[in-house]
Amino acid sequence: DWSGVDDTLLGMICLVPKSHGTRYYSAEWHRIWTGLTREKLLQAGMPETFPTQSSFFNDFAWLDQEIYNPLIFDSMTAILVAVGDLLSQGVALEEARGKMLRDALIKVRFEGLSGDV
């Protein structure tokens, strides 16, 4: 029932994101997620001020709190793949941005946590 939705918003909120593809439920992703700790993330460069607790990684309960959390992983992965593709073509890291990075992102295809990206 859309009767309670302001007319200016109709058409802008009709998409229901799907964020759990086959990989989300895989043993491999479960092993990766539950293998994370705050200490490992700090060693990898996460800022000390970032609010995390090792209990976040006990299961998928924290990750499932927001529908977009798996989409964030897929977005970050797409950027890393696009930059990696540019680097493998001989593009210098400092040049991997703007239109060049956008064009590389458009070509990225992989099976992410949310499904096909």
N, C-alpha and C positions, 0 to 999 in steps of 0.2 A: 504494500500500500504506500504510494508516493504522495498521498494527500497532505501529509505534514511537512513535505519538503518544499522549501521556497522555490518558486519558478526559475530564479536565476541559477539555481544549482542543478536543476534537472539536466541530465546528460553528462554531468561532470562526475557523478558518483555512482554510475551504473556498473563500474568494473569491480569485481570481487577478486582480489589477488589470490593466486594459488601459490603457496610457498613451500609445499612439501612434495617433492618428486620422489622417485624411486631411491635415489642416492641418500636422501634424508634418513630413510629407514634402514640403510645398509649397515652391516656389521663394521665395515671400514670406517664410516663416518662416526659411528658410536665409539669405536676405539680411539679415533682422533680426538673427539670432543671430551670424552671422559679421561683422556690422558693429559689434558691441559690442567695447568695449575696457575695460580697468580704468580708464583715464583718464575715459572717458565716464561710467562708473558712479560714479566719485568726484565728477564734476561734477554728477551727478544727486542726490547726497546719500548715497551709500553710505559707511559708516564706513571710515576708513583701515585699521582692524584686520581688516576682513572679508577672509578669505583668497581672493584671486583672482589669476589671472595672465591676461594677454591671450591666451596660448596656449589657454586654455579655449575660446575662441571661434573657433578655426581651423576646426573641424568639429563634429560632434555627439558625438565620442568622450567628452568629459567629461560632457556632458548625459546620455548613454546609460549612464553608470556605475550609476545608481540608477533603478529603474523608476518611482519617484514624482516625479522631477524635473519632467516635463511637467505632472503633476497640481498641483504647486506653482504653476506659472504660471497654470493654469486657476483655481485657488482665489483667487489674488491678483486675477485679472481679474474673477471673479465679485463679489468685495468691492467693487472699484472701480466696476463697473457698477451694483451695488445702491446705493452711496453716490451715484453720479451721478444715478440715477433719483430718489432722495429729494431731492437738491438741485434737480433740475428741477421738482419738485412744490412747491418753496418751503420745504422743511425746512432749518433752519439746520444747518450742519456739526456743531456740537457736540451737536445732538439726534439725529444719525444714528447711533444705537447701540442696544443692547439689543433688546427685542422688535421695535421698528420696523425695525431693520436686519435682524434675522432674517426678518421677514415679507417684506422687500424681496428678500433673498437667495433665498428660496423661489421667487419669481417670475422670477428671472433665467434666461434661456435664451440660449445662443449655441453656436456651433461652436468648441470650443477645440482645443488641441493633442492632447488625449486623445480627442476626438470630441465628441458632443453633451453639453453641460453643462446 
